[in-house]
Amino acid sequence: MVRSQTSSPVEIRCRGVLFDMDGILISSIGSVERSWTKWAEMRGVDPEYACRTAHGRRAIETAALLRPDLDSEAELRLIEDIELADGEGLAVLPGVLDLLHALPENRWAVVTSATARLARIRLGQAGIPVTRHLITGDDVALGKPDPAPYLAGAALLGVPPEECVVFEDAESGTLAGRAAGCVVIATTFSHEAESLGAAHYLIEDVTGVKARNLPGEQGIVLAFAPLSSL
């Protein structure tokens, strides 16, 4: 698939916005891949396959998939410690702070596969306000691509999932958002468009996304120009 220039602008009316963390709000992809490479080498797993499997998933489920013979809780603690020790290259992504500042505090949440400890540290390191509306891998029994994380995020905002917009960058996350009944906008920051088929719209990043707050409880309008493809 070859991406062309942006298509006609669209506007989406919603009442809640749910953001994945890594690849949407911040970039810690270098740390994630270095950490999973280190873990894979310790555990006799192909590092490239481990990194590919880990993107967008809870670490505990990734470890269970890659080494089902090991104690997944213990492996979760190990990979979390490895990731926490590696904050090199962490950065907030373009357009993020402007978009967050334009949204009412009670109308957006972060829904991440990271543990609570890792998510809070990563957000703080990047200079992003740590919202009280935070769903982490610790809060759900099943992670992405199961819809449970985004259903929990919508419930935390008190908004039906079909009135929420999800911002994602990974295949597992787009599948989760779609299964939850949300409108899914995927960025092409870290994954090719071919893997993001569950998304309703594609954008390069959130730089061009503008938020307009409607009066009272009428919600939010998100305006952006999605990528078109040939």
WOCORNOR-V702450 format. One line per field, one symbol per residue. ss: DSSP state (a for helix, b for strand, c for the rest). phi: phi as a letter, one per 40 degrees, with the letter a starting at -180 (. if undefined). psi: psi as a letter, one per 40 degrees, with the letter a starting at -180 (. if undefined). A space follows every 10 residues. Layout:
BEGIN
ss: ???
phi: ???
psi: ???
END
This chain:
BEGIN
ss: ccbbbbbbbb bbbbcbbbbc cbcccbbcaa aaaaaaaaaa aaacccaaaa aaaaccccaa aaaaaacccc caaaaaaaaa aaaacccccc bbcccaaaaa aaccaaabbb bccccaaaaa aaaaaacccc cccbbccccc cccccccaaa aaaaaaaccc aaabbbbbcc aaaaaaaaaa ccbbbbbccc ccaaaccccc bbbccaaacb bbbccccccb bbbbbbbbbc
phi: .bccccccdb bbcababbbc ccgbcbbbcc cdcccccccc ccbgbccccc ccccdgbccc ccccccbccb cccccdcccc cccccbbcgc accdgccccc ccccdcbbab bbcccccccc ccccccgcdc cccbbbcccb cbcdcccdcc cccccccgbd dcbbbbbbbb dccccccccc gccbbbcccb bcddcbcccc bbbcacdccb bbcccgbchb bbbabccbbb
psi: hhhaiiaiii hhhieihhhi cheddihfdd dddddddddd ddefihdddd ddddheiidd ddddddgeei hddddddddd ddddegeheh iiiheddddd deiideeiih hieiiddddd dddddefhhg ieghhieeei dhiheieddd ddddddefhi deeihhhiei ddddddddde eihhhhifde iiddefeeid iiidaedehh hhhiibfeai hhhihiiii.
END
